[in-house]
Amino acid sequence: MEDQSFSKSMTYAPGLPEGATFYSAHKKRVTSEAVERAAEKALAERGVRIDDIAEIVFDLQKPFMSGLTKALCVENVKAVLAKRELQHAILVGIELDRFAEKKMLSEPLQSLVDQDEGLFGVDETIALGAVSSFGSIAATTFGYLDKVKPKIIGKVDLAKGGRVNTFLDDLIASIAADASSRLAHRVRDDEEKRAAQSHRK
């Protein structure tokens, strides 16, 4: 294939702001920044704030960390939301919830998602896939959150008025579990660094 000279038209994609895509090797690619913004926007449009997720992280880690602050939990939630795997899971899951609300899925998938069928585990599978990069602590924490459904997780799970959140509640649990695991590992790392420094003195 002959090389093509670059032009802005090559990066145009409906629904994306200017600069959200770039042209590379004859393909339109979406920038990481655009994906991150889209994932955070999708959560916000479904009524989920970063502070809501940070509250869950705070409750999970407070018994094990003296001096834990909400700000530190927010910092770790934002950090995990910067991961592509999680951003992609959020975009796919929330889009399927939206399609189910509008009755745009074909049967029997429409009914499975709309009713959050108990044996339909794809919502958990997508969320667990995003958890995998944060280790076994994140996986076990996700299982706990999926079962107990505290705070914003339970709120979206029980939403009424035609709202479908089959994927959303699991995605929130995934984000909270990832942030909790990240926080736990970094606190341990800091403790070990301080201990090593003290030993050298």
N, C-alpha and C positions, 0 to 999 in steps of 0.2 A: 504494500500500500504506500502511495506517495505521501510524503509529509504535507500537512496542511498548515497554512499560516494561521496564527491564532486570531480569533475574533471573539468579541463578547457574545455573539449569538451562539457560539459553541457551548457556553456555560449556562445558557438560559434554561431554567426549569420552572414551570408554573408553580406558584405558591411559595417559592423561596426568594428571599431578598437578594438584591444584587451583591455579589461577592460571596455568596454561600456555596457556589460551585466553582470548580476550575477544570480546565481541559488538560488531560494528560494521556499520552499514548492512545489517542483517538477515542478516549472515553470521557464522559462527564463524571466528575467525582464530587461528592458532597464534602465540604470541609468539616473537620471535627468540631469546630466552634458552632457551626450551624446545627449539627446533630445534637450537641449538648443543649443549645438554646431550645431546640424543638422538644426535647425530652422534658426539660424543666417546665416549658409552657404547657405541655400535655398534662403533666401532673397538676399544675395550678388550675387549669381549666376544669379538672375533675374535682377540684376543691381540696387538694392535698398540698400543704405547705411544708417547707423544709423544717420549720419549727415543730410541726406535728410529728414528724418522723424522729426528730432529735429528742422529743419528750420520751419516746419509747426507748431510745438508746440510753438516755439518762436513767430511766427506771431499771433497765437491765444491768447497768454497770455500777450504779451507785453503791450497792452492797459490797462491792469489791474494790472500790477506789475512793479513798478519802480525798476530799477537796475537789471532787469532780464538779465541773461547771457545765451549764447548759451550752455556753459558747463553744466549749471543746467538743461537745456532741454535734453541734451544728457544723463545726469545721470538718468533722469526720464524715458527716452525711454528704456535705458538698464534695468532699474528696472522692467518695465512692461514686457519686453521680457523674464524675468526670471520666469514668471508665466506659469505653465503647460498648462492651458486652452488656452492661446494664442499660445504657442509653437505647441500644437496639431492642432489648427486651421490653423496655417501657413503651417504645413507639409501636411495636408489633402488638403487645397485649392490649394497650389502650385503644388502638385502632379496631381490634376485634370486638372489644366491648362496645364501641361506638356503632359499629356495623350491626351488632346484635340489637341494640336499642332501636335502630332504624329498620329492623327486620330485613336486612340486606344480605344475610347469610343464607345459603341454600340448606334445605333440610337433608339429613337430621341435625346438621351442625347448628343451625339456628336455635333449635329447641335445647340442645345440649348446653350451649353457652348461655342462652337466655335463662334457663332454669338452674344453672350451675350444678348440673347433674353430678351426683356423688361419685360416680365411677369415671367421670371425665377428668383426667389428671393432667391434661396438657397445660393448664394454667400453672400448676405446681412445677411441671417439667421446665417450662420457660423460666420461671423464677429461680428454680434450683440451678439451672444452667448459668445464670448470672452470679449465683452464690459461689460456684465452684472455685473461682480464682481467689477467694478469701479464706479457704481452708476448712477444716472439719468443724471448728468452732462456729463458723458462720452457718454451716449446714445444720448442725444440731439446734442452733438458736432459731433458724428459720422454721424447723419442725415445731418448736415450742410456740413460736408466734403464730404459726398457721393454725395451731390447735386452740390456743387461748384467745387470740384475736383482740389484743388490748387497744384501747383508745381509738385512734383514727382507723386502724385496721377493721375493728368491729363496726365502726360507724359506717364505713363505705360498704362493708359486707351486708349490712342490714338496710341499706338505702332503699327507699321506696319511690313511688311516682314514675315507674317505668325505667328507672336507672338500672343499667347492667354494669356491675363491677366484678364480674367473674375473674378477670385477670388482675384487676387493679389491687385488690386486697392482698394477693400473693406477691405482687410487685413491691408494695409498701413493706411487707414482711421481709422481702429479700434485701431491700435497701437498708432497713433497720438492722438486719442481721449482719450485713456486710460492714456497716459502719461500726457496729458493736465489736466485731472481730478485729477490725483495723485498729480501733481504739485500744483494745486489750493488748494487742501485740506491741503497739507503740509505747504504751505505758510500761510494759515489761522491758522493752529495749532501753527506755530511759532509766529505769531502776538499775539495770545491769551496768549501764555506762557510769552512773553515779557510784555504784559499788566498786567498779574497777578504778575510777579516779581516786576514791577514798583509800583503796588498797595501795595505790602507788605513792600516796603521801607519806 
